[in-house]
Amino acid sequence: MNTLPKAAFFDIDGTLFDTERLWAEALALLFERLGAHTSAAALSRLTYGLAWPDAHRALQLHFPETVGDLSAAALGARLCVEFDRLFALAPPLIAPAAALLRALRTAGVPCAYVSGSPRRTIETNLRRCALAALFDLERSVPSDDMPRGKPAPDGYQLALKRFGIQPDEAVVFEDSRVGSLAALAAGIAQTYVCPPPNAPPQDFPPEARRLASWNDALPALPRT
């Protein structure tokens, strides 16, 4: 883009942190505790990019005997325990995405996250990696604030509203098909996608701007 955006919106899982795989690994561990043996890869293919309520519905549909009558809140609380333990062992920061975030903030562009993960988990991990201060946390949109998860546009529409800007004044950084569909449905044409190498195959919409690396996004911005 020739001019800087008025706001930049980052997805978290798979974009800033390589945590889509961690969520799948945590879910596989939890399923094992519940008596089921399902690979993290299979669980990732089913839930990749989905907000937790939507992922929970998919799991209920495909694994009714394992999930049983555990609510999204109950299963999610147990999942977060497994996930937090894995994240703390080795925080999987995606360095080029973090460099892009820092470059935007240095250039004076406010940044927020729009994520299908809960606020507590996101912001705990941002603090662990000394990135929380780079985000406008109050105007960010976690799953707690989304009426509907991605690919519905609700999260990005709410972010635009909180910043008081139009879709053509924002830029989005995503890693998943459902995330890019959500951003485009909100009217944000400047939607870039860069999935991590371990992501399952995805059919991205042609309007999404596919990148080989986050280093290729907004190349005029100097990185540190």
C-alpha positions in Angstrom: 0.0 0.0 0.0 1.3 3.5 -0.9 0.1 5.2 2.3 0.1 3.9 5.9 -3.2 2.6 7.2 -5.0 4.2 10.1 -5.0 0.9 11.9 -3.6 -2.6 11.5 -5.4 -5.7 12.7 -3.5 -8.8 13.5 -4.8 -12.3 14.0 -2.9 -14.1 16.8 -2.9 -17.9 16.4 -0.9 -18.8 13.4 0.0 -15.2 12.6 1.8 -13.7 15.5 2.4 -16.9 17.4 2.7 -20.4 15.8 0.0 -21.6 18.2 -2.6 -23.2 15.9 -0.4 -26.3 16.2 -0.1 -25.8 20.0 -3.9 -25.7 20.3 -4.1 -28.9 18.3 -1.4 -30.6 20.4 -3.2 -29.4 23.6 -6.5 -30.7 22.3 -4.9 -34.1 21.5 -3.5 -34.3 25.0 -6.9 -33.4 26.5 -8.7 -36.0 24.3 -6.2 -38.6 25.6 -7.1 -37.7 29.2 -10.7 -38.2 28.1 -10.0 -41.6 26.8 -9.7 -40.9 23.1 -6.6 -41.1 20.9 -6.8 -38.6 18.0 -3.8 -37.0 16.3 -3.1 -33.3 16.6 -2.9 -33.2 12.8 -6.5 -34.5 12.5 -7.7 -32.1 15.1 -5.9 -29.2 13.4 -7.6 -30.0 10.1 -11.0 -29.9 11.8 -10.5 -26.7 13.9 -7.9 -24.6 12.2 -8.7 -20.9 12.4 -12.0 -21.4 14.1 -13.1 -19.5 17.2 -13.5 -21.8 20.2 -17.3 -21.9 20.2 -17.3 -23.0 16.5 -14.4 -25.5 17.2 -16.4 -26.9 20.1 -19.4 -27.5 17.8 -17.2 -29.2 15.3 -15.7 -31.4 17.9 -19.1 -32.3 19.3 -20.2 -33.3 15.8 -17.2 -35.4 15.0 -16.3 -36.8 18.5 -19.7 -37.0 20.4 -18.5 -39.9 22.6 -15.4 -37.9 23.7 -16.9 -34.5 24.1 -20.2 -35.8 25.5 -22.1 -33.1 27.3 -19.1 -31.0 28.2 -20.0 -27.4 27.4 -17.7 -25.1 25.4 -16.8 -23.3 28.7 -16.0 -26.6 30.6 -14.0 -28.2 27.8 -12.3 -24.8 27.0 -11.1 -24.3 30.5 -9.4 -27.7 30.5 -8.0 -27.1 27.1 -6.5 -23.7 28.2 -4.6 -25.5 31.0 -2.9 -27.8 28.5 -2.3 -25.0 26.1 -0.8 -22.6 28.7 1.6 -25.3 29.8 2.8 -25.9 26.3 3.1 -22.2 25.5 5.2 -21.5 28.6 7.6 -24.3 27.7 8.7 -22.5 24.5 6.7 -19.4 23.4 6.4 -19.9 19.6 6.7 -16.3 18.4 6.7 -15.8 14.6 9.6 -13.4 14.4 8.8 -11.7 11.0 5.3 -11.0 12.2 6.6 -9.4 15.4 9.0 -7.3 13.4 6.1 -6.1 11.2 4.1 -5.2 14.3 7.1 -3.2 15.8 7.6 -1.5 12.4 4.0 -0.4 12.2 4.1 0.9 15.8 7.3 2.8 15.1 5.7 4.4 12.1 2.8 5.5 14.3 0.1 3.0 13.2 -2.1 1.8 16.0 -2.4 -2.0 16.1 -5.0 -4.3 17.5 -5.7 -8.0 17.5 -8.8 -9.7 16.2 -8.7 -13.3 17.4 -10.8 -16.3 18.1 -8.9 -17.0 21.3 -10.0 -15.7 24.8 -8.6 -12.4 26.0 -7.0 -13.9 29.1 -4.9 -16.3 27.1 -3.9 -13.8 24.4 -2.9 -11.1 26.7 -1.0 -13.4 29.1 1.1 -14.6 26.1 1.6 -11.1 24.7 3.0 -10.1 28.1 5.2 -13.2 28.2 6.8 -12.1 24.9 6.9 -8.3 25.8 4.5 -7.5 23.0 1.4 -6.3 25.0 2.5 -2.6 24.9 2.5 -2.7 21.1 -1.2 -3.4 20.9 -4.2 -1.2 21.7 -5.6 -3.8 24.1 -8.9 -2.0 24.9 -9.9 -1.8 21.2 -8.7 -5.3 20.3 -11.3 -8.0 19.7 -10.9 -11.4 21.4 -13.4 -14.3 21.1 -15.1 -13.0 24.3 -16.3 -9.9 22.3 -17.4 -11.6 19.0 -21.1 -12.4 18.5 -20.0 -14.9 15.8 -16.5 -16.2 15.1 -14.6 -16.1 11.8 -15.5 -16.5 8.9 -18.3 -14.2 10.0 -17.1 -10.6 9.7 -18.3 -9.6 13.3 -14.8 -9.3 14.8 -13.4 -7.1 12.1 -16.5 -5.0 11.9 -16.3 -4.4 15.7 -12.6 -3.5 15.4 -13.4 -0.9 12.6 -16.2 0.5 14.8 -13.9 0.7 17.9 -11.3 2.7 15.8 -13.9 4.8 14.0 -12.4 4.1 10.6 -13.6 2.8 7.2 -12.6 -0.6 5.8 -10.3 1.0 3.2 -8.4 2.6 6.0 -7.3 -0.7 7.7 -5.0 -3.5 6.9 -5.3 -7.1 8.1 -2.8 -9.8 8.7 -4.1 -13.4 8.8 -3.0 -17.0 8.4 -6.3 -18.9 7.8 -8.9 -19.1 5.2 -11.7 -18.4 7.7 -9.8 -15.3 8.9 -9.3 -13.9 5.5 -12.9 -14.5 4.6 -13.9 -12.6 7.8 -11.7 -9.6 7.0 -12.8 -9.5 3.3 -16.5 -9.8 4.3 -16.0 -6.8 6.6 -14.8 -4.9 3.4 -11.1 -4.8 4.3 -9.5 -5.3 0.9 -5.9 -4.9 2.3 -6.0 -8.5 3.7 -2.7 -10.3 3.7 -2.3 -14.0 4.5 0.8 -16.0 5.4 0.1 -19.4 6.9 2.9 -21.1 8.9 4.6 -24.1 7.2 2.7 -26.6 9.4 -0.8 -25.3 8.5 -3.1 -27.7 6.7 -3.9 -27.0 3.1 -6.4 -24.1 2.7 -8.3 -22.7 -0.2 -7.8 -19.0 0.2 -10.1 -16.5 -1.5 -8.5 -14.9 -4.6 -8.9 -11.4 -3.1 -6.6 -12.3 -0.2 -3.0 -11.2 -0.7 -0.8 -14.3 -0.2 2.7 -13.8 1.1 5.6 -16.2 1.4 6.8 -14.4 4.5 5.7 -11.5 6.7 8.9 -9.8 5.7 7.2 -9.2 2.4 4.3 -7.3 3.9 4.5 -3.5 3.5 8.2 -3.7 2.4 8.7 0.0 2.6 8.5 -0.2 6.4 12.0 -0.5 8.0 12.3 -3.6 10.2 14.3 -3.8 13.4 
